[in-house]
Amino acid sequence: MRLFYLFLFLSQLCFSQDWVKITAKKGDTRILLLKKYQLTDQCSKVKFLSLNNMKADDYLKLGNKYKLPVQSYKYNGKSIRTTIGIKNLDKAKAIQAWNERLNISKVKSSLYTNGGFLWVPHFLKSCFGKYGKSNFSNKNVSRPKVVNASSSPGNIVTHELFGSKYKKVKIVSNKLKGRIYYLVSGHGGPDPGAVGKRGGHSLCEDEYAYDITLRLARQLTEKGATVYMIVRDENDGIRDQAYLKCDKDEVCFPSLKIPINQKKRLKQRVKAVNKLYNKHKKRGVKYQRVVIIHVDSRRSKDRVDMFFYYNKRSKVGKKLANGMYDIVKEKYAKYQKGRGYKGTVKPRNLHMLRETKPIGVYVELGNIQNDKDQKRFTVVDNRDAIAKWFTEALSK
């Protein structure tokens, strides 16, 4: 009997844990906080409210401590399963992947295998069947937050970033296999960019640039490319509404809060792109491109067509920009005969083109203040067409 009680005590000691606590800082919201720790599922949101005795409309208070829906265990040096007392291998792998993703994004300073604590998110431990298995696997650890299509043609891959309607992606070809694209939609986070008005609605540049960029990412993925979304919003997905809600919860790859200062914001994005570029270059990847997508703002009477910028020092960048211009001009001639097309291709000394290492092109989609140009963004079919045309150009 004494041996039984001793074993029971040791088991409880081995599996003892505490909820991870954090202190709310200036600018923190519940949504941003959970997103930082990659806890955007419903299971985590509900558990956070329960742990902190909060209601859905309660705000975080600066300086207060809050429990995250994450438990901390002292790793036993053997395995995740024996540390926390589970048998499911897939669940353990998902927990491992989640810890490694937080470590890569520097949210968690040290891994459990290097003296740190093992963190176990509630949604993977208790809601695994619904939220965990499809989103976290060891296949994604080396490429955190990447839209990657390594499957063979005909296969279907799931990417939650595209939203519930579009997350299932059928691979139609391997034409772009081995190519890497870094897609950067303009502004985001605290900066909506240019804001236009239409029918009593606000048109925020960052939302429309992001939606078109997401559509482009999905279509490149269909052709076997590896795609990184540098600006990302886990909640939006591809949206089929004319008027897109303006919000401020976008983050920079992998899950960094976007600063309001423009210089810091651009440096953050350049750093993210260049770090990934260097990693893939070491692995022997030769084809890497960056595409930056914005919406311009001019006087309301000024109607403009899409225009493309490149780094004057890059002949390949110029070729890339001209290729995108040529496709768009060709499509306008086909679908809007007699309209004419006045888009331009020019070199420009822009920070994102100058400082990023991959060959790049910078696109302005039109004037968000002009009534006719606005239809290029607010009409869903037009947003999809732009993404298709860009995909065709980038596939050459």
Residue pairs with C-beta under 8 A, 6 or more apart in sequence:
11 85
14 76
14 82
14 83
14 85
15 73
15 83
15 84
15 85
16 73
16 74
17 71
17 72
17 73
17 84
17 120
18 71
18 72
19 51
19 67
19 68
19 69
19 70
19 71
19 72
20 67
20 68
20 70
20 71
20 72
20 119
21 65
21 66
21 67
21 68
22 33
22 65
22 66
22 68
23 63
23 64
23 65
23 66
24 33
24 60
24 61
24 62
24 63
24 64
24 65
24 66
25 62
26 62
27 257
28 60
28 62
29 59
29 60
29 249
30 45
30 48
30 54
30 59
30 60
31 235
31 249
32 249
32 257
33 60
33 66
33 68
34 40
34 44
34 45
34 48
35 234
35 249
35 251
35 255
36 107
36 251
36 255
36 257
37 68
37 70
37 102
37 107
37 121
38 98
38 101
38 102
38 107
38 255
39 45
39 48
39 68
39 69
39 70
39 121
39 123
40 234
40 235
41 123
41 127
41 131
41 135
42 131
43 69
43 122
43 123
43 126
43 127
43 130
43 131
44 69
44 121
44 122
44 123
47 69
47 122
47 123
48 54
48 66
48 67
48 68
48 69
49 55
49 56
49 58
51 66
51 67
51 68
51 69
52 66
52 67
60 66
69 121
69 122
69 123
70 119
70 120
70 121
70 122
71 119
71 120
71 122
71 125
72 117
72 118
72 119
72 120
73 83
73 84
73 112
73 117
73 118
73 119
73 120
74 83
74 117
74 118
75 83
75 112
75 113
75 116
75 117
75 118
76 82
76 83
79 92
80 86
80 92
80 95
80 96
80 118
81 87
81 88
81 89
81 92
83 118
84 95
84 118
84 120
84 125
86 92
86 125
88 128
90 128
90 133
91 124
91 125
91 128
91 132
91 133
93 136
93 137
93 138
94 124
94 128
94 132
94 133
94 135
94 136
94 137
95 118
95 120
95 121
95 124
95 125
95 136
96 138
96 141
97 136
97 137
97 138
97 140
97 141
98 119
98 121
98 124
98 136
99 108
99 111
99 112
99 118
99 119
100 111
100 141
101 136
101 140
101 141
101 144
101 145
101 254
102 108
102 119
103 109
103 110
103 111
104 141
104 144
104 254
105 144
105 254
105 255
105 256
107 255
108 116
108 119
109 116
110 116
112 118
112 119
123 131
123 132
124 131
124 132
124 136
134 158
135 160
140 146
140 148
143 226
144 254
145 161
145 228
145 229
145 232
145 253
145 254
145 255
146 226
146 227
146 228
147 159
147 161
147 162
147 217
147 218
147 221
147 226
147 227
147 228
147 229
148 221
148 226
148 227
149 157
149 169
149 171
149 177
149 221
149 222
149 223
149 224
149 225
149 226
149 227
150 177
150 224
150 226
151 157
151 171
152 171
152 174
153 171
153 172
153 173
153 174
153 224
154 170
154 171
155 170
155 171
156 168
156 169
156 170
156 171
157 168
157 169
157 171
157 221
158 167
158 168
158 169
159 167
159 169
159 218
159 221
160 167
160 234
161 167
161 214
161 217
161 229
161 232
161 234
161 237
162 169
162 214
162 217
162 218
162 237
162 238
163 236
163 237
163 238
163 239
164 237
165 237
165 238
165 240
166 218
166 237
166 238
167 237
169 218
169 221
169 222
170 222
171 221
171 222
171 223
171 224
172 222
172 223
173 222
173 223
173 224
174 223
174 224
175 223
175 224
175 395
176 220
176 223
176 224
176 225
176 395
177 224
177 225
178 285
178 287
179 224
179 225
179 226
179 287
179 288
179 289
180 225
180 226
180 227
180 228
180 276
180 280
180 285
180 287
180 288
180 289
180 358
181 217
181 220
181 225
181 226
181 227
181 228
181 288
181 289
181 290
181 291
181 394
182 228
182 230
182 273
182 276
182 277
182 288
182 289
182 290
182 291
182 356
182 358
183 213
183 216
183 217
183 227
183 228
183 229
183 230
183 290
183 291
183 293
184 213
184 230
184 231
184 269
184 273
184 290
184 291
184 292
184 293
184 352
185 206
185 209
185 210
185 212
185 213
185 229
185 231
185 292
185 293
185 294
186 193
186 205
186 206
186 209
186 231
186 292
186 293
186 294
186 295
187 193
187 205
187 206
187 209
187 294
188 206
188 210
188 231
188 233
188 250
188 252
188 258
189 248
189 249
189 250
189 251
189 252
189 257
189 258
189 259
189 260
189 265
190 248
190 258
190 259
190 260
191 206
191 258
191 260
191 262
191 265
192 204
192 205
192 206
192 207
192 246
192 248
193 204
193 205
193 206
193 209
193 294
193 295
193 297
194 205
194 295
194 296
194 297
194 368
194 369
195 202
195 203
195 204
195 205
195 246
195 368
196 202
196 203
196 297
196 368
196 369
196 374
197 203
198 243
198 371
198 374
198 378
199 243
201 243
202 246
203 243
203 244
203 368
203 374
203 377
203 378
204 244
204 246
205 294
205 295
205 297
205 368
206 231
206 246
206 250
207 236
207 244
207 245
207 246
207 247
208 244
208 295
208 365
208 368
208 377
208 378
208 383
209 293
209 294
209 295
209 365
210 231
210 233
210 236
210 250
211 236
211 238
211 239
211 244
211 383
212 293
212 365
212 377
212 383
212 386
212 387
213 229
213 231
213 291
213 293
214 229
214 236
214 237
214 238
215 238
215 383
215 384
215 386
215 387
216 291
216 293
216 387
216 390
216 391
217 227
217 229
218 238
218 387
219 387
219 388
219 391
220 227
220 391
220 394
221 227
223 391
223 395
228 253
228 273
228 276
229 253
230 252
230 253
230 269
230 272
230 273
231 250
231 251
231 252
231 253
231 258
231 269
232 250
232 251
232 252
232 253
233 247
233 249
233 250
233 251
235 247
235 249
236 244
236 247
240 380
241 380
242 378
242 379
242 380
243 378
250 258
251 257
251 258
252 258
252 265
252 268
252 269
252 272
253 272
253 276
254 272
256 268
256 272
258 265
258 268
259 265
259 268
266 351
266 352
266 355
267 355
269 352
270 351
270 352
270 355
270 356
273 290
273 356
273 357
273 358
274 355
274 356
274 357
277 288
277 356
277 357
277 358
278 357
280 288
281 288
288 357
288 358
288 359
289 320
289 358
289 359
289 360
289 361
289 394
290 352
290 356
290 358
290 359
290 360
290 361
291 360
291 361
291 363
291 390
291 394
292 352
292 353
292 360
292 361
292 362
292 363
293 363
293 365
294 362
294 363
294 364
294 365
295 364
295 365
295 366
295 367
295 368
295 377
296 304
296 364
296 365
296 366
296 367
296 368
297 367
297 368
297 369
298 304
298 367
298 369
298 370
299 369
300 367
300 369
300 370
300 371
301 370
302 367
302 369
302 370
303 367
303 370
303 372
303 373
304 342
304 364
304 366
304 367
304 370
304 373
305 328
305 332
305 341
305 342
305 343
305 344
305 366
306 325
306 328
306 343
306 363
306 364
306 365
306 366
306 386
307 343
307 344
307 345
307 346
307 363
307 364
308 321
308 322
308 324
308 325
308 343
308 344
308 345
308 346
308 361
308 362
308 363
308 364
309 321
309 345
309 346
309 347
309 348
309 350
309 353
309 361
309 362
309 363
309 364
310 317
310 318
310 320
310 321
310 345
310 346
310 347
310 348
310 353
310 360
310 361
310 362
311 317
311 347
311 349
311 353
311 354
311 360
312 318
312 347
312 348
312 349
314 359
314 360
316 359
317 353
317 359
317 360
317 361
318 345
318 347
320 359
320 360
320 361
320 394
321 345
321 361
322 345
323 393
323 394
323 396
324 361
324 363
324 389
324 390
324 393
324 394
325 343
325 344
325 345
326 393
327 389
327 390
327 392
327 393
328 341
328 343
328 389
328 393
329 341
329 343
331 385
331 389
332 339
332 340
332 341
333 341
348 362
350 362
352 360
352 362
353 360
353 361
353 362
363 390
365 376
365 377
365 386
366 373
366 374
366 376
366 377
367 373
368 374
368 377
375 382
376 382
376 383
376 386
377 383
